[in-house]
């Protein structure tokens, strides 16, 4: 794992917290899209990265693609597909 205060690096990363219904919904969307596109992704809990939890506390879940925050609260499936599709 990166330093606690660093934004996640390359790839698709979903920042979540326990017992969060929005996080559960986001996880399903990210899993569906990345599976359809043959891509991997990872989930990072704010319990594992407390500094990120403090930085993004009001926005969870947060979706990062290659270290850039791309979405939060509710992950838009069509937008995620566009962002991850080549070309």
PyMOL commands that set and color helices and strands:
alter all, ss='L'
color gray80, all
select helices_A, chain A and resi 21-37+50-55+77-84
alter helices_A, ss='H'
color red, helices_A
select strands_A, chain A and resi 12-16+42-45+62-65+68-72
alter strands_A, ss='S'
color yellow, strands_A
deselect
rebuild
show_as cartoon
